[in-house]
Amino acid sequence: MPASPLFPKPRKRHRIFRGLNERQEHIFTWIAMVIVLLWVTAWVGAIAEAVRQQHEVPQATQEATPAPTPTRQIATHLLEPDAPSAAYITDAMLGFLNPLRGASGKVRFTTITPGSPIARGAPSGAGAVLSGGGGEAVSPDFTAPDKPGVYKLAVKIDEATRQIDNLNIVTLVPFSQKRGGKIGLYYLGNWPYEKGGTPRSPAYANPSGFIEVTHQNADTYVSAHFRLRDFLTRDQPNVWPKYLLLNPKLLDKLELTIQQLETMGHPVRRMTVMSGFRTPQYNHTGGNTQGRANLSRHMYGDASDVFVDNDGNGMMDDLNGDRRVDARDVEVIQQAVERVERSNPSLVGGVGVYSACCGHGPFTHIDVRGYRARWRGTGNG
């Protein structure tokens, strides 16, 4: 085996660039590195400048933009279509409207006489914009418009606006517009103490005004399950507009009763109003008057005769599951109402259990007369 040389020759260096000696190659490499570093530095600087320009607002622009005023007239905002929307009008800021929705949270309307307060406790700088009723009305102090009608509500606070869904403001036609028992062509009749005498309680005094119901607004939802047309008197089918009394507290009690029935294991998709508001004329002379009281709460808009009709056959459903439809099913609704009244004393009123009679099935009378009353009967509640 041959011996290794004592001083081996160094291995030849691999040339990257042919034709260049080692010194020239070193010089070329350093120049390339400098060029790359300069390019990277310029690239980073360009990015930094772009970011700085994006966030920097020129002084001239700052001086040209006026500072927003803390509070501006709501009428001015209505004319500004580019006003910012109400991202900061939170549900908490609209809490002053919650009483209008009732204890159920399902009431979708309130009735107001012209010029009366819609709601109290609005935040400073807030105002109402009401659209409908044949036009638009602006109210910086949350009062109802003078023109009767059904209005959609929006709330404006300074530069922001928020539409209030599922809440209608109904301005009433004053009671004083009734002449000869009528408003226009619609016949109402006369209330028990209209021509004299002292009402037994304020609940039996003359109404303050009426909801004007037209073809256009008849399908307005007044709560989650009910519309205006559900409570109209069942007469004068071809006379429009019609006039209606409807107490929001009654709607609250009906919605709470539905909630209670569902808690008891009885889902309610449809609760039918067999009889809602009855004009004094209809209460005394219209249809089957058997069982109607001369001082019926139906004449005051705070009573209704109802039944659960999920299958849509026009009759009470079998709520207690005994495969029969009778007064025992009505008693299930009565039990739900009892629970509602225990939890909501302000909604105490009458409950009547009615058996099938005279071409109709069993039903429950529910009202908010202000004191407890219970009875059983036949005919009409």
C-alpha positions as CSV (number, residue, x, y, z in Angstrom):
1,M,0.0,0.0,0.0
2,P,1.6,3.3,-1.1
3,A,2.3,5.8,1.6
4,S,0.4,9.1,1.7
5,P,2.4,12.2,0.8
6,L,3.6,14.2,3.7
7,F,2.4,17.4,2.2
8,P,-0.7,16.8,0.0
9,K,-1.5,19.3,-2.7
10,P,-4.5,21.5,-1.9
11,R,-7.7,20.6,-3.8
12,K,-8.5,23.0,-6.6
13,R,-11.2,25.5,-5.6
14,H,-14.5,25.2,-7.6
15,R,-15.1,28.3,-9.7
16,I,-18.6,29.7,-9.8
17,F,-17.8,32.1,-12.6
18,R,-15.4,30.8,-15.2
19,G,-12.9,33.2,-16.5
20,L,-12.5,35.0,-13.1
21,N,-9.6,34.5,-10.8
22,E,-10.2,34.2,-7.1
23,R,-9.7,37.9,-6.3
24,Q,-12.1,39.0,-9.0
25,E,-14.7,36.5,-7.8
26,H,-14.6,37.9,-4.3
27,I,-15.1,41.4,-5.6
28,F,-18.1,40.3,-7.7
29,T,-19.7,38.5,-4.7
30,W,-19.4,41.6,-2.4
31,I,-20.9,43.9,-5.0
32,A,-23.9,41.5,-5.5
33,M,-24.4,41.4,-1.7
34,V,-24.4,45.2,-1.5
35,I,-27.0,45.5,-4.4
36,V,-29.3,43.0,-2.7
37,L,-29.1,44.8,0.7
38,L,-29.8,48.2,-1.0
39,W,-32.9,46.6,-2.7
40,V,-34.2,45.1,0.5
41,T,-33.8,48.4,2.3
42,A,-35.7,50.3,-0.4
43,W,-38.5,47.8,-0.4
44,V,-38.9,48.0,3.5
45,G,-38.8,51.8,3.3
46,A,-41.5,51.9,0.6
47,I,-43.9,49.7,2.7
48,A,-43.3,51.9,5.8
49,E,-44.1,55.0,3.9
50,A,-47.3,53.6,2.5
51,V,-48.5,52.6,6.0
52,R,-47.6,56.1,7.3
53,Q,-49.5,57.8,4.5
54,Q,-52.6,55.6,5.1
55,H,-52.9,56.5,8.7
56,E,-51.9,60.1,8.5
57,V,-54.7,62.7,8.0
58,P,-53.4,65.9,6.4
59,Q,-53.7,69.0,8.6
60,A,-55.8,70.7,5.9
61,T,-58.3,67.9,5.9
62,Q,-58.6,68.1,9.7
63,E,-59.2,71.9,9.6
64,A,-61.9,71.4,6.9
65,T,-63.9,68.8,8.8
66,P,-66.2,70.5,11.4
67,A,-66.6,68.9,14.8
68,P,-70.0,67.3,15.2
69,T,-72.4,69.2,17.4
70,P,-73.4,67.3,20.5
71,T,-77.2,67.5,19.9
72,R,-79.0,68.5,16.7
73,Q,-82.7,69.0,15.9
74,I,-84.3,65.7,14.9
75,A,-86.1,67.5,12.0
76,T,-82.7,68.3,10.4
77,H,-81.6,64.7,10.6
78,L,-84.7,63.5,8.8
79,L,-83.6,65.5,5.8
80,E,-80.1,64.1,5.8
81,P,-80.1,60.7,4.0
82,D,-76.4,60.2,4.7
83,A,-76.7,60.5,8.5
84,P,-74.8,57.6,10.1
85,S,-76.9,54.6,11.2
86,A,-77.5,53.7,14.8
87,A,-74.7,51.2,15.7
88,Y,-74.4,52.8,19.2
89,I,-78.1,53.0,20.0
90,T,-78.1,49.9,22.1
91,D,-81.1,47.9,23.4
92,A,-80.2,49.3,26.9
93,M,-80.7,52.9,25.5
94,L,-84.1,51.9,24.2
95,G,-85.2,50.3,27.5
96,F,-87.7,53.2,28.1
97,L,-89.8,51.5,25.3
98,N,-90.0,48.2,27.1
99,P,-93.2,48.9,29.1
100,L,-95.0,49.3,25.8
101,R,-94.3,45.7,25.0
102,G,-96.0,44.4,28.2
103,A,-94.9,41.7,30.6
104,S,-95.1,39.2,27.8
105,G,-92.7,41.2,25.6
106,K,-95.0,40.3,22.7
107,V,-97.3,43.4,22.4
108,R,-96.6,45.3,19.2
109,F,-98.7,48.5,19.6
110,T,-99.8,51.2,21.9
111,T,-102.7,53.6,21.5
112,I,-102.3,57.3,22.1
113,T,-104.6,60.3,21.9
114,P,-103.2,63.1,19.7
115,G,-100.5,65.2,21.4
116,S,-100.1,62.8,24.3
117,P,-96.7,61.3,25.3
118,I,-95.7,58.1,23.5
119,A,-93.2,57.1,26.1
120,R,-91.4,58.6,29.1
121,G,-87.8,58.4,30.2
122,A,-86.2,58.8,26.8
123,P,-82.4,59.5,26.8
124,S,-81.3,63.2,26.5
125,G,-81.3,64.3,22.9
126,A,-83.6,61.5,21.7
127,G,-86.6,62.1,19.5
128,A,-89.2,60.1,17.6
129,V,-89.7,59.8,13.8
130,L,-93.2,58.4,13.0
131,S,-94.0,57.2,9.5
132,G,-97.4,56.2,8.2
133,G,-100.8,57.4,8.9
134,G,-100.7,59.2,5.6
135,G,-97.4,60.9,6.1
136,E,-94.4,61.4,8.4
137,A,-94.2,63.2,11.7
138,V,-91.2,64.3,13.7
139,S,-91.5,64.6,17.5
140,P,-88.4,65.7,19.5
141,D,-90.3,65.2,22.7
142,F,-91.9,61.8,22.0
143,T,-95.5,63.0,21.6
144,A,-98.1,61.5,19.3
145,P,-98.9,63.2,16.0
146,D,-102.2,65.1,15.6
147,K,-103.3,63.0,12.6
148,P,-104.9,59.7,13.5
149,G,-103.3,56.5,12.0
150,V,-100.9,53.6,12.5
151,Y,-97.3,54.8,12.6
152,K,-93.9,53.0,12.5
153,L,-91.5,54.3,15.0
154,A,-87.8,55.2,14.7
155,V,-85.6,56.7,17.4
156,K,-82.9,59.3,16.7
157,I,-80.3,60.2,19.2
158,D,-77.9,62.9,18.0
159,E,-76.4,61.7,14.7
160,A,-77.8,58.1,14.9
161,T,-81.1,56.5,14.1
162,R,-82.6,53.1,14.7
163,Q,-85.9,51.7,13.4
164,I,-88.0,50.0,16.1
165,D,-89.2,46.7,14.8
166,N,-92.5,45.2,15.8
167,L,-93.9,48.3,17.6
168,N,-96.6,50.5,16.1
169,I,-97.9,53.8,17.5
170,V,-101.6,54.2,17.0
171,T,-103.0,57.7,17.2
172,L,-106.7,57.6,18.1
173,V,-109.6,59.3,16.4
174,P,-111.1,61.4,19.3
175,F,-114.4,60.2,20.8
176,S,-115.7,63.7,20.1
177,Q,-115.8,63.0,16.4
178,K,-118.7,60.7,16.8
179,R,-122.0,62.3,15.6
180,G,-125.4,60.7,15.8
181,G,-123.8,57.4,16.9
182,K,-121.6,57.3,13.9
183,I,-118.1,58.3,12.6
184,G,-118.5,58.8,8.9
185,L,-120.6,55.9,7.6
186,Y,-119.6,53.5,10.4
187,Y,-122.3,53.0,13.0
188,L,-121.2,52.6,16.6
189,G,-124.2,53.4,18.8
190,N,-124.0,55.0,22.2
191,W,-122.1,54.0,25.3
192,P,-124.1,53.3,28.5
193,Y,-123.3,56.6,30.3
194,E,-122.8,58.7,27.2
195,K,-126.2,60.5,27.7
196,G,-125.9,61.0,31.4
197,G,-125.4,59.2,34.7
198,T,-122.4,58.4,36.7
199,P,-120.3,55.4,35.7
200,R,-119.9,52.7,38.3
201,S,-116.1,53.1,37.9
202,P,-113.7,54.9,35.5
203,A,-113.5,51.6,33.6
204,Y,-117.1,52.2,32.4
205,A,-116.5,55.9,31.3
206,N,-116.8,56.9,27.7
207,P,-113.7,55.8,25.6
208,S,-111.1,58.5,24.8
209,G,-110.9,57.6,21.1
210,F,-111.0,54.9,18.5
211,I,-108.5,53.1,16.2
212,E,-109.3,53.8,12.6
213,V,-109.0,50.5,10.7
214,T,-108.6,50.7,6.9
215,H,-108.0,48.1,4.2
216,Q,-104.4,49.1,4.3
217,N,-103.7,48.7,8.0
218,A,-106.2,45.9,9.0
219,D,-103.5,43.2,8.9
220,T,-101.1,45.1,11.2
221,Y,-99.9,42.9,14.0
222,V,-100.8,44.2,17.4
223,S,-99.0,41.4,19.1
224,A,-97.1,38.2,18.1
225,H,-100.3,36.2,17.4
226,F,-103.0,38.8,16.7
227,R,-103.8,41.5,14.1
228,L,-106.1,44.5,14.1
229,R,-108.7,42.7,12.0
230,D,-109.1,39.9,14.6
231,F,-110.9,42.2,17.0
232,L,-113.2,44.1,14.6
233,T,-117.0,44.0,15.3
234,R,-118.6,41.3,13.0
235,D,-121.0,43.6,11.2
236,Q,-121.0,46.3,8.4
237,P,-118.7,44.3,6.2
238,N,-118.6,46.8,3.3
239,V,-118.2,50.0,5.4
240,W,-114.6,51.3,5.6
241,P,-112.9,52.7,7.5
242,K,-114.0,50.9,10.6
243,Y,-113.4,52.0,14.2
244,L,-112.1,49.8,17.0
245,L,-111.4,49.9,20.7
246,L,-108.5,47.6,21.8
247,N,-106.6,47.8,25.1
248,P,-102.9,46.7,24.9
249,K,-103.3,45.1,28.3
250,L,-105.7,42.6,26.8
251,L,-103.1,41.6,24.2
252,D,-100.5,41.2,26.9
253,K,-102.8,38.9,28.9
254,L,-103.6,36.8,25.8
255,E,-100.0,36.4,24.9
256,L,-99.1,35.5,28.5
257,T,-101.9,32.9,28.4
258,I,-100.4,31.4,25.3
259,Q,-97.0,31.3,26.9
260,Q,-98.5,29.6,30.0
261,L,-100.4,27.0,27.9
262,E,-97.1,26.1,26.2
263,T,-95.4,25.8,29.6
264,M,-98.2,23.4,30.6
265,G,-97.5,21.3,27.5
266,H,-100.1,22.7,25.1
267,P,-98.3,24.3,22.0
268,V,-100.4,27.1,20.5
269,R,-99.9,28.0,16.9
270,R,-103.3,29.7,16.5
271,M,-105.6,31.3,19.1
272,T,-108.8,32.4,17.3
273,V,-110.7,35.5,18.5
274,M,-114.4,34.6,18.2
275,S,-115.5,38.0,19.4
276,G,-113.4,41.0,20.2
277,F,-114.6,44.6,20.2
278,R,-118.4,44.9,20.0
279,T,-119.9,48.3,19.3
280,P,-122.8,49.2,21.7
281,Q,-125.2,48.9,18.7
282,Y,-123.9,45.3,17.9
283,N,-123.8,44.3,21.5
284,H,-127.5,44.9,21.9
285,T,-128.9,43.9,18.5
286,G,-126.3,42.1,16.4
287,G,-126.2,38.3,15.9
288,N,-127.1,36.1,18.8
289,T,-127.3,38.4,21.9
290,Q,-128.0,35.6,24.4
291,G,-125.7,36.0,27.4
292,R,-124.5,39.5,26.5
293,A,-124.3,41.9,29.4
294,N,-125.5,45.5,29.0
295,L,-122.2,46.7,30.4
296,S,-120.1,44.1,28.5
297,R,-116.4,44.7,28.6
298,H,-116.4,43.9,24.9
299,M,-117.8,47.4,24.3
300,Y,-114.7,48.9,26.0
301,G,-112.1,47.0,24.0
302,D,-110.6,45.0,26.9
303,A,-112.4,41.7,26.4
304,S,-112.3,38.8,23.9
305,D,-113.8,35.4,23.5
306,V,-111.1,33.0,22.3
307,F,-110.3,29.3,21.7
308,V,-107.2,27.4,20.6
309,D,-107.5,26.2,17.0
310,N,-104.2,24.8,15.9
311,D,-105.7,22.6,13.2
312,G,-107.7,25.5,11.7
313,N,-111.1,23.8,11.7
314,G,-112.9,26.7,13.4
315,M,-113.4,24.9,16.6
316,M,-111.7,24.5,20.0
317,D,-108.9,21.8,20.0
318,D,-108.9,18.8,22.3
319,L,-106.5,20.3,24.9
320,N,-106.9,17.8,27.7
321,G,-106.4,14.8,25.4
322,D,-109.7,13.0,26.2
323,R,-110.6,12.8,22.5
324,R,-113.6,15.1,23.1
325,V,-114.0,18.9,22.6
326,D,-116.0,20.3,25.4
327,A,-115.9,22.7,28.4
328,R,-113.1,20.7,30.0
329,D,-110.8,22.0,27.2
330,V,-111.9,25.5,28.0
331,E,-111.0,24.9,31.6
332,V,-107.4,24.2,30.5
333,I,-107.3,27.8,29.2
334,Q,-108.9,29.0,32.4
335,Q,-106.1,27.3,34.4
336,A,-103.5,29.1,32.3
337,V,-105.2,32.5,32.9
338,E,-105.3,31.9,36.7
339,R,-101.5,31.4,36.6
340,V,-101.1,34.6,34.5
341,E,-103.2,36.7,37.0
342,R,-101.2,35.4,40.0
343,S,-98.0,36.5,38.4
344,N,-99.4,39.8,36.9
345,P,-101.9,41.4,39.3
346,S,-102.2,44.4,37.0
347,L,-103.9,42.1,34.4
348,V,-106.6,40.7,36.8
349,G,-110.0,40.5,35.2
350,G,-112.8,38.3,34.2
351,V,-112.7,34.7,32.9
352,G,-115.8,33.0,31.7
353,V,-116.1,29.3,30.6
354,Y,-118.6,28.7,27.8
355,S,-119.9,25.4,26.5
356,A,-120.8,24.7,22.9
357,C,-124.1,26.4,21.9
358,C,-125.9,28.1,19.2
359,G,-123.7,27.1,16.3
360,H,-120.3,27.5,17.9
361,G,-118.0,25.4,20.0
362,P,-116.8,26.0,23.5
363,F,-114.7,29.1,24.2
364,T,-113.1,31.2,27.0
365,H,-114.0,34.8,27.7
366,I,-110.9,36.8,28.9
367,D,-110.8,40.4,30.0
368,V,-108.8,42.9,32.0
369,R,-111.6,44.8,33.8
370,G,-109.4,45.4,36.9
371,Y,-111.0,43.1,39.4
372,R,-111.5,39.3,39.6
373,A,-114.7,37.8,38.1
374,R,-115.4,34.1,37.3
375,W,-118.5,32.5,35.7
376,R,-119.8,29.7,33.5
377,G,-122.3,30.2,30.8
378,T,-123.7,29.5,27.3
379,G,-124.3,31.8,24.4
380,N,-121.9,34.7,23.9
381,G,-119.5,36.1,26.4
